[in-house]
Every structure is written in structure tokens, then in C-alpha cells.
Amino acid sequence: MKLGEGVKGVYISVDVDCLDLAFAPGVSHIEQGGLSFYDVQNILHNLQADVVAVDVVEFNPVDGMTAMVAAKLVRELTAKISKMKD
């Protein structure tokens, strides 16, 4: 069974704190050895379920690099929703 296969109405919440310090230094709780942006992107691309809602949390807008990563996550999540099958 593939990730989310046969599941309808998935809500995805991405906590930016899960990302490694190298990808998101502007978070409340730094996670050395955390996920890369590409790890999260790979999970999203392999998710087979229909995504109906998303959020991105624990983002600290002070840091520009983290802001860019959070914006890319929103883009990926929005694209996932727009590809949802009827």
C-alpha cells in the first residue's frame, strides 16, 4: 500500500521546526539532524491521498531563508491540493 492510498480528505500540518537547521534557521525549536526541504517535498509528492486542507506552523518571519522555505512548502501544498481528483 502506498502512503495515503485510498484515503480521502487528508489534512496536512507541516511544523517547520521539523526541518534541519541548515534549511530553516528561523524557527522556535532548532532541530539539528532534522528533515531537509527535499525530504518533506518527497513525502508530499508520494502522498496518494486527496489533500483538502493544509497549514504551515512554527514559522518565525524574522529569518529570510526560513521564510523562503515556508513559502516553498505552501507552494508545494497548494499544488498538491490543486491536483486533487474529483
Jmol script that loads the backbone (N, CA, C; Angstrom):
load data "model"
ATOM      1  N   MET A   1       0.841  -1.184   0.000  1.00  0.00           N
ATOM      2  CA  MET A   1       0.000   0.000   0.000  1.00  0.00           C
ATOM      3  C   MET A   1       0.883   1.243   0.000  1.00  0.00           C
ATOM      4  N   LYS A   2       0.539   2.208  -0.827  1.00  0.00           N
ATOM      5  CA  LYS A   2       1.284   3.454  -0.902  1.00  0.00           C
ATOM      6  C   LYS A   2       0.800   4.426   0.165  1.00  0.00           C
ATOM      7  N   LEU A   3       1.619   5.399   0.481  1.00  0.00           N
ATOM      8  CA  LEU A   3       1.313   6.392   1.508  1.00  0.00           C
ATOM      9  C   LEU A   3      -0.001   7.101   1.210  1.00  0.00           C
ATOM     10  N   GLY A   4      -1.022   6.865   2.030  1.00  0.00           N
ATOM     11  CA  GLY A   4      -2.307   7.530   1.897  1.00  0.00           C
ATOM     12  C   GLY A   4      -3.230   6.965   0.843  1.00  0.00           C
ATOM     13  N   GLU A   5      -2.854   5.863   0.210  1.00  0.00           N
ATOM     14  CA  GLU A   5      -3.672   5.295  -0.856  1.00  0.00           C
ATOM     15  C   GLU A   5      -5.056   4.919  -0.329  1.00  0.00           C
ATOM     16  N   GLY A   6      -6.095   5.374  -1.026  1.00  0.00           N
ATOM     17  CA  GLY A   6      -7.462   5.061  -0.656  1.00  0.00           C
ATOM     18  C   GLY A   6      -8.043   5.958   0.430  1.00  0.00           C
ATOM     19  N   VAL A   7      -7.245   6.873   0.937  1.00  0.00           N
ATOM     20  CA  VAL A   7      -7.704   7.773   1.992  1.00  0.00           C
ATOM     21  C   VAL A   7      -8.268   9.038   1.365  1.00  0.00           C
ATOM     22  N   LYS A   8      -9.377   9.518   1.889  1.00  0.00           N
ATOM     23  CA  LYS A   8      -9.985  10.742   1.373  1.00  0.00           C
ATOM     24  C   LYS A   8      -9.976  11.804   2.457  1.00  0.00           C
ATOM     25  N   GLY A   9      -9.843  13.039   2.034  1.00  0.00           N
ATOM     26  CA  GLY A   9      -9.951  14.147   2.964  1.00  0.00           C
ATOM     27  C   GLY A   9      -8.815  14.273   3.957  1.00  0.00           C
ATOM     28  N   VAL A  10      -7.567  14.296   3.494  1.00  0.00           N
ATOM     29  CA  VAL A  10      -6.409  14.404   4.379  1.00  0.00           C
ATOM     30  C   VAL A  10      -6.101  15.868   4.674  1.00  0.00           C
ATOM     31  N   TYR A  11      -5.824  16.141   5.950  1.00  0.00           N
ATOM     32  CA  TYR A  11      -5.380  17.457   6.396  1.00  0.00           C
ATOM     33  C   TYR A  11      -3.898  17.344   6.714  1.00  0.00           C
ATOM     34  N   ILE A  12      -3.081  18.191   6.110  1.00  0.00           N
ATOM     35  CA  ILE A  12      -1.636  18.144   6.339  1.00  0.00           C
ATOM     36  C   ILE A  12      -1.219  19.375   7.132  1.00  0.00           C
ATOM     37  N   SER A  13      -0.507  19.138   8.207  1.00  0.00           N
ATOM     38  CA  SER A  13       0.072  20.212   9.005  1.00  0.00           C
ATOM     39  C   SER A  13       1.582  20.028   8.999  1.00  0.00           C
ATOM     40  N   VAL A  14       2.300  21.003   8.478  1.00  0.00           N
ATOM     41  CA  VAL A  14       3.762  20.931   8.441  1.00  0.00           C
ATOM     42  C   VAL A  14       4.303  21.877   9.505  1.00  0.00           C
ATOM     43  N   ASP A  15       4.989  21.313  10.479  1.00  0.00           N
ATOM     44  CA  ASP A  15       5.651  22.092  11.525  1.00  0.00           C
ATOM     45  C   ASP A  15       7.067  22.362  11.024  1.00  0.00           C
ATOM     46  N   VAL A  16       7.365  23.620  10.747  1.00  0.00           N
ATOM     47  CA  VAL A  16       8.659  23.986  10.169  1.00  0.00           C
ATOM     48  C   VAL A  16       9.813  23.620  11.114  1.00  0.00           C
ATOM     49  N   ASP A  17       9.522  23.437  12.397  1.00  0.00           N
ATOM     50  CA  ASP A  17      10.547  23.003  13.348  1.00  0.00           C
ATOM     51  C   ASP A  17      11.143  21.639  12.997  1.00  0.00           C
ATOM     52  N   CYS A  18      10.455  20.843  12.166  1.00  0.00           N
ATOM     53  CA  CYS A  18      10.978  19.510  11.807  1.00  0.00           C
ATOM     54  C   CYS A  18      12.165  19.606  10.865  1.00  0.00           C
ATOM     55  N   LEU A  19      12.361  20.764  10.263  1.00  0.00           N
ATOM     56  CA  LEU A  19      13.437  20.918   9.292  1.00  0.00           C
ATOM     57  C   LEU A  19      14.789  21.125   9.968  1.00  0.00           C
ATOM     58  N   ASP A  20      15.824  20.631   9.327  1.00  0.00           N
ATOM     59  CA  ASP A  20      17.183  20.793   9.814  1.00  0.00           C
ATOM     60  C   ASP A  20      17.565  22.276   9.849  1.00  0.00           C
ATOM     61  N   LEU A  21      18.432  22.619  10.769  1.00  0.00           N
ATOM     62  CA  LEU A  21      18.923  23.984  10.936  1.00  0.00           C
ATOM     63  C   LEU A  21      19.464  24.572   9.628  1.00  0.00           C
ATOM     64  N   ALA A  22      20.061  23.747   8.790  1.00  0.00           N
ATOM     65  CA  ALA A  22      20.621  24.225   7.522  1.00  0.00           C
ATOM     66  C   ALA A  22      19.541  24.737   6.566  1.00  0.00           C
ATOM     67  N   PHE A  23      18.299  24.249   6.717  1.00  0.00           N
ATOM     68  CA  PHE A  23      17.207  24.635   5.831  1.00  0.00           C
ATOM     69  C   PHE A  23      16.286  25.671   6.448  1.00  0.00           C
ATOM     70  N   ALA A  24      16.193  25.680   7.778  1.00  0.00           N
ATOM     71  CA  ALA A  24      15.254  26.589   8.444  1.00  0.00           C
ATOM     72  C   ALA A  24      15.827  27.064   9.780  1.00  0.00           C
ATOM     73  N   PRO A  25      16.753  28.026   9.728  1.00  0.00           N
ATOM     74  CA  PRO A  25      17.332  28.518  10.986  1.00  0.00           C
ATOM     75  C   PRO A  25      16.374  29.406  11.790  1.00  0.00           C
ATOM     76  N   GLY A  26      15.328  29.930  11.156  1.00  0.00           N
ATOM     77  CA  GLY A  26      14.410  30.844  11.826  1.00  0.00           C
ATOM     78  C   GLY A  26      13.187  30.137  12.373  1.00  0.00           C
ATOM     79  N   VAL A  27      13.394  29.226  13.303  1.00  0.00           N
ATOM     80  CA  VAL A  27      12.280  28.523  13.942  1.00  0.00           C
ATOM     81  C   VAL A  27      12.438  28.627  15.460  1.00  0.00           C
ATOM     82  N   SER A  28      11.385  28.309  16.168  1.00  0.00           N
ATOM     83  CA  SER A  28      11.411  28.407  17.630  1.00  0.00           C
ATOM     84  C   SER A  28      12.289  27.330  18.259  1.00  0.00           C
ATOM     85  N   HIS A  29      12.227  26.117  17.726  1.00  0.00           N
ATOM     86  CA  HIS A  29      12.978  24.985  18.283  1.00  0.00           C
ATOM     87  C   HIS A  29      13.841  24.374  17.187  1.00  0.00           C
ATOM     88  N   ILE A  30      15.117  24.719  17.204  1.00  0.00           N
ATOM     89  CA  ILE A  30      16.054  24.250  16.173  1.00  0.00           C
ATOM     90  C   ILE A  30      16.245  22.734  16.293  1.00  0.00           C
ATOM     91  N   GLU A  31      16.220  22.074  15.133  1.00  0.00           N
ATOM     92  CA  GLU A  31      16.321  20.614  15.084  1.00  0.00           C
ATOM     93  C   GLU A  31      17.530  20.211  14.245  1.00  0.00           C
ATOM     94  N   GLN A  32      18.688  20.026  14.904  1.00  0.00           N
ATOM     95  CA  GLN A  32      19.846  19.534  14.173  1.00  0.00           C
ATOM     96  C   GLN A  32      19.596  18.085  13.784  1.00  0.00           C
ATOM     97  N   GLY A  33      19.908  17.754  12.556  1.00  0.00           N
ATOM     98  CA  GLY A  33      19.650  16.411  12.060  1.00  0.00           C
ATOM     99  C   GLY A  33      18.208  16.212  11.640  1.00  0.00           C
ATOM    100  N   GLY A  34      17.475  17.320  11.495  1.00  0.00           N
ATOM    101  CA  GLY A  34      16.072  17.248  11.073  1.00  0.00           C
ATOM    102  C   GLY A  34      15.952  16.949   9.589  1.00  0.00           C
ATOM    103  N   LEU A  35      14.741  17.040   9.108  1.00  0.00           N
ATOM    104  CA  LEU A  35      14.461  16.760   7.697  1.00  0.00           C
ATOM    105  C   LEU A  35      14.977  17.887   6.807  1.00  0.00           C
ATOM    106  N   SER A  36      15.305  17.544   5.572  1.00  0.00           N
ATOM    107  CA  SER A  36      15.629  18.569   4.587  1.00  0.00           C
ATOM    108  C   SER A  36      14.326  18.986   3.892  1.00  0.00           C
ATOM    109  N   PHE A  37      14.370  20.100   3.183  1.00  0.00           N
ATOM    110  CA  PHE A  37      13.206  20.514   2.406  1.00  0.00           C
ATOM    111  C   PHE A  37      12.845  19.413   1.415  1.00  0.00           C
ATOM    112  N   TYR A  38      13.860  18.780   0.845  1.00  0.00           N
ATOM    113  CA  TYR A  38      13.631  17.747  -0.162  1.00  0.00           C
ATOM    114  C   TYR A  38      13.001  16.489   0.438  1.00  0.00           C
ATOM    115  N   ASP A  39      13.315  16.203   1.699  1.00  0.00           N
ATOM    116  CA  ASP A  39      12.654  15.082   2.389  1.00  0.00           C
ATOM    117  C   ASP A  39      11.149  15.339   2.472  1.00  0.00           C
ATOM    118  N   VAL A  40      10.784  16.535   2.903  1.00  0.00           N
ATOM    119  CA  VAL A  40       9.365  16.883   3.029  1.00  0.00           C
ATOM    120  C   VAL A  40       8.700  16.901   1.655  1.00  0.00           C
ATOM    121  N   GLN A  41       9.380  17.466   0.669  1.00  0.00           N
ATOM    122  CA  GLN A  41       8.847  17.508  -0.700  1.00  0.00           C
ATOM    123  C   GLN A  41       8.614  16.090  -1.222  1.00  0.00           C
ATOM    124  N   ASN A  42       9.521  15.192  -0.954  1.00  0.00           N
ATOM    125  CA  ASN A  42       9.388  13.796  -1.385  1.00  0.00           C
ATOM    126  C   ASN A  42       8.173  13.131  -0.732  1.00  0.00           C
ATOM    127  N   ILE A  43       7.976  13.377   0.543  1.00  0.00           N
ATOM    128  CA  ILE A  43       6.800  12.832   1.243  1.00  0.00           C
ATOM    129  C   ILE A  43       5.525  13.347   0.592  1.00  0.00           C
ATOM    130  N   LEU A  44       5.469  14.647   0.329  1.00  0.00           N
ATOM    131  CA  LEU A  44       4.278  15.232  -0.288  1.00  0.00           C
ATOM    132  C   LEU A  44       4.026  14.674  -1.686  1.00  0.00           C
ATOM    133  N   HIS A  45       5.077  14.533  -2.462  1.00  0.00           N
ATOM    134  CA  HIS A  45       4.923  14.016  -3.831  1.00  0.00           C
ATOM    135  C   HIS A  45       4.480  12.561  -3.849  1.00  0.00           C
ATOM    136  N   ASN A  46       4.850  11.802  -2.830  1.00  0.00           N
ATOM    137  CA  ASN A  46       4.486  10.387  -2.774  1.00  0.00           C
ATOM    138  C   ASN A  46       3.155  10.130  -2.080  1.00  0.00           C
ATOM    139  N   LEU A  47       2.570  11.149  -1.505  1.00  0.00           N
ATOM    140  CA  LEU A  47       1.279  11.002  -0.832  1.00  0.00           C
ATOM    141  C   LEU A  47       0.179  10.796  -1.870  1.00  0.00           C
ATOM    142  N   GLN A  48      -0.551   9.694  -1.755  1.00  0.00           N
ATOM    143  CA  GLN A  48      -1.586   9.340  -2.726  1.00  0.00           C
ATOM    144  C   GLN A  48      -2.969   9.858  -2.349  1.00  0.00           C
ATOM    145  N   ALA A  49      -3.150  10.326  -1.137  1.00  0.00           N
ATOM    146  CA  ALA A  49      -4.460  10.748  -0.648  1.00  0.00           C
ATOM    147  C   ALA A  49      -4.849  12.122  -1.191  1.00  0.00           C
ATOM    148  N   ASP A  50      -6.150  12.399  -1.174  1.00  0.00           N
ATOM    149  CA  ASP A  50      -6.653  13.712  -1.564  1.00  0.00           C
ATOM    150  C   ASP A  50      -6.484  14.681  -0.397  1.00  0.00           C
ATOM    151  N   VAL A  51      -5.708  15.728  -0.621  1.00  0.00           N
ATOM    152  CA  VAL A  51      -5.454  16.727   0.408  1.00  0.00           C
ATOM    153  C   VAL A  51      -6.538  17.794   0.312  1.00  0.00           C
ATOM    154  N   VAL A  52      -7.216  18.053   1.420  1.00  0.00           N
ATOM    155  CA  VAL A  52      -8.305  19.025   1.416  1.00  0.00           C
ATOM    156  C   VAL A  52      -7.970  20.297   2.172  1.00  0.00           C
ATOM    157  N   ALA A  53      -6.988  20.247   3.062  1.00  0.00           N
ATOM    158  CA  ALA A  53      -6.594  21.435   3.813  1.00  0.00           C
ATOM    159  C   ALA A  53      -5.166  21.260   4.320  1.00  0.00           C
ATOM    160  N   VAL A  54      -4.485  22.389   4.504  1.00  0.00           N
ATOM    161  CA  VAL A  54      -3.095  22.361   4.964  1.00  0.00           C
ATOM    162  C   VAL A  54      -2.814  23.557   5.873  1.00  0.00           C
ATOM    163  N   ASP A  55      -1.745  23.419   6.645  1.00  0.00           N
ATOM    164  CA  ASP A  55      -1.193  24.581   7.331  1.00  0.00           C
ATOM    165  C   ASP A  55       0.300  24.389   7.508  1.00  0.00           C
ATOM    166  N   VAL A  56       0.993  25.506   7.670  1.00  0.00           N
ATOM    167  CA  VAL A  56       2.427  25.511   7.937  1.00  0.00           C
ATOM    168  C   VAL A  56       2.582  26.290   9.239  1.00  0.00           C
ATOM    169  N   VAL A  57       3.137  25.638  10.265  1.00  0.00           N
ATOM    170  CA  VAL A  57       3.197  26.248  11.593  1.00  0.00           C
ATOM    171  C   VAL A  57       4.626  26.360  12.115  1.00  0.00           C
ATOM    172  N   GLU A  58       4.785  27.127  13.195  1.00  0.00           N
ATOM    173  CA  GLU A  58       6.056  27.360  13.880  1.00  0.00           C
ATOM    174  C   GLU A  58       7.067  28.078  13.002  1.00  0.00           C
ATOM    175  N   PHE A  59       6.568  28.958  12.154  1.00  0.00           N
ATOM    176  CA  PHE A  59       7.424  29.739  11.271  1.00  0.00           C
ATOM    177  C   PHE A  59       7.715  31.082  11.935  1.00  0.00           C
ATOM    178  N   ASN A  60       8.983  31.424  12.019  1.00  0.00           N
ATOM    179  CA  ASN A  60       9.404  32.702  12.592  1.00  0.00           C
ATOM    180  C   ASN A  60       9.783  33.629  11.444  1.00  0.00           C
ATOM    181  N   PRO A  61       8.990  34.668  11.173  1.00  0.00           N
ATOM    182  CA  PRO A  61       9.199  35.505   9.987  1.00  0.00           C
ATOM    183  C   PRO A  61      10.438  36.393  10.016  1.00  0.00           C
ATOM    184  N   VAL A  62      11.233  36.348  11.082  1.00  0.00           N
ATOM    185  CA  VAL A  62      12.414  37.202  11.182  1.00  0.00           C
ATOM    186  C   VAL A  62      13.500  36.789  10.195  1.00  0.00           C
ATOM    187  N   ASP A  63      13.615  35.512   9.917  1.00  0.00           N
ATOM    188  CA  ASP A  63      14.684  34.990   9.070  1.00  0.00           C
ATOM    189  C   ASP A  63      14.212  34.824   7.627  1.00  0.00           C
ATOM    190  N   GLY A  64      14.930  35.418   6.678  1.00  0.00           N
ATOM    191  CA  GLY A  64      14.549  35.363   5.271  1.00  0.00           C
ATOM    192  C   GLY A  64      14.647  33.989   4.646  1.00  0.00           C
ATOM    193  N   MET A  65      15.661  33.211   5.037  1.00  0.00           N
ATOM    194  CA  MET A  65      15.830  31.873   4.464  1.00  0.00           C
ATOM    195  C   MET A  65      14.666  30.962   4.881  1.00  0.00           C
ATOM    196  N   THR A  66      14.288  31.036   6.140  1.00  0.00           N
ATOM    197  CA  THR A  66      13.167  30.223   6.619  1.00  0.00           C
ATOM    198  C   THR A  66      11.872  30.665   5.958  1.00  0.00           C
ATOM    199  N   ALA A  67      11.732  31.967   5.725  1.00  0.00           N
ATOM    200  CA  ALA A  67      10.541  32.483   5.041  1.00  0.00           C
ATOM    201  C   ALA A  67      10.445  31.900   3.635  1.00  0.00           C
ATOM    202  N   MET A  68      11.574  31.821   2.947  1.00  0.00           N
ATOM    203  CA  MET A  68      11.593  31.263   1.596  1.00  0.00           C
ATOM    204  C   MET A  68      11.225  29.774   1.619  1.00  0.00           C
ATOM    205  N   VAL A  69      11.749  29.038   2.581  1.00  0.00           N
ATOM    206  CA  VAL A  69      11.436  27.611   2.700  1.00  0.00           C
ATOM    207  C   VAL A  69       9.951  27.427   3.021  1.00  0.00           C
ATOM    208  N   ALA A  70       9.413  28.242   3.933  1.00  0.00           N
ATOM    209  CA  ALA A  70       7.986  28.150   4.278  1.00  0.00           C
ATOM    210  C   ALA A  70       7.122  28.466   3.059  1.00  0.00           C
ATOM    211  N   ALA A  71       7.521  29.467   2.275  1.00  0.00           N
ATOM    212  CA  ALA A  71       6.769  29.821   1.061  1.00  0.00           C
ATOM    213  C   ALA A  71       6.806  28.672   0.054  1.00  0.00           C
ATOM    214  N   LYS A  72       7.953  28.015  -0.083  1.00  0.00           N
ATOM    215  CA  LYS A  72       8.054  26.862  -0.991  1.00  0.00           C
ATOM    216  C   LYS A  72       7.164  25.713  -0.516  1.00  0.00           C
ATOM    217  N   LEU A  73       7.087  25.521   0.799  1.00  0.00           N
ATOM    218  CA  LEU A  73       6.203  24.477   1.333  1.00  0.00           C
ATOM    219  C   LEU A  73       4.745  24.801   1.016  1.00  0.00           C
ATOM    220  N   VAL A  74       4.364  26.059   1.174  1.00  0.00           N
ATOM    221  CA  VAL A  74       2.993  26.469   0.838  1.00  0.00           C
ATOM    222  C   VAL A  74       2.725  26.230  -0.638  1.00  0.00           C
ATOM    223  N   ARG A  75       3.693  26.548  -1.485  1.00  0.00           N
ATOM    224  CA  ARG A  75       3.547  26.298  -2.927  1.00  0.00           C
ATOM    225  C   ARG A  75       3.337  24.818  -3.216  1.00  0.00           C
ATOM    226  N   GLU A  76       4.152  23.960  -2.606  1.00  0.00           N
ATOM    227  CA  GLU A  76       4.034  22.514  -2.814  1.00  0.00           C
ATOM    228  C   GLU A  76       2.683  21.993  -2.323  1.00  0.00           C
ATOM    229  N   LEU A  77       2.261  22.476  -1.170  1.00  0.00           N
ATOM    230  CA  LEU A  77       0.978  22.030  -0.601  1.00  0.00           C
ATOM    231  C   LEU A  77      -0.190  22.508  -1.456  1.00  0.00           C
ATOM    232  N   THR A  78      -0.114  23.733  -1.947  1.00  0.00           N
ATOM    233  CA  THR A  78      -1.173  24.269  -2.807  1.00  0.00           C
ATOM    234  C   THR A  78      -1.244  23.476  -4.111  1.00  0.00           C
ATOM    235  N   ALA A  79      -0.100  23.136  -4.662  1.00  0.00           N
ATOM    236  CA  ALA A  79      -0.079  22.332  -5.886  1.00  0.00           C
ATOM    237  C   ALA A  79      -0.680  20.955  -5.626  1.00  0.00           C
ATOM    238  N   LYS A  80      -0.426  20.391  -4.455  1.00  0.00           N
ATOM    239  CA  LYS A  80      -0.998  19.084  -4.113  1.00  0.00           C
ATOM    240  C   LYS A  80      -2.525  19.154  -4.063  1.00  0.00           C
ATOM    241  N   ILE A  81      -3.048  20.234  -3.487  1.00  0.00           N
ATOM    242  CA  ILE A  81      -4.499  20.402  -3.403  1.00  0.00           C
ATOM    243  C   ILE A  81      -5.078  20.605  -4.806  1.00  0.00           C
ATOM    244  N   SER A  82      -4.404  21.395  -5.638  1.00  0.00           N
ATOM    245  CA  SER A  82      -4.938  21.696  -6.969  1.00  0.00           C
ATOM    246  C   SER A  82      -4.975  20.463  -7.872  1.00  0.00           C
ATOM    247  N   LYS A  83      -4.170  19.443  -7.571  1.00  0.00           N
ATOM    248  CA  LYS A  83      -4.165  18.214  -8.368  1.00  0.00           C
ATOM    249  C   LYS A  83      -5.156  17.176  -7.859  1.00  0.00           C
ATOM    250  N   MET A  84      -5.930  17.547  -6.856  1.00  0.00           N
ATOM    251  CA  MET A  84      -6.885  16.611  -6.249  1.00  0.00           C
ATOM    252  C   MET A  84      -7.895  16.138  -7.295  1.00  0.00           C
ATOM    253  N   LYS A  85      -8.143  14.850  -7.275  1.00  0.00           N
ATOM    254  CA  LYS A  85      -9.115  14.260  -8.219  1.00  0.00           C
ATOM    255  C   LYS A  85     -10.529  14.423  -7.683  1.00  0.00           C
ATOM    256  N   ASP A  86     -11.485  14.594  -8.576  1.00  0.00           N
ATOM    257  CA  ASP A  86     -12.892  14.705  -8.168  1.00  0.00           C
ATOM    258  C   ASP A  86     -13.492  13.343  -7.901  1.00  0.00           C
TER     259      ASP A  86
END
end "model"
wireframe off; spacefill off
backbone 0.3
color backbone group
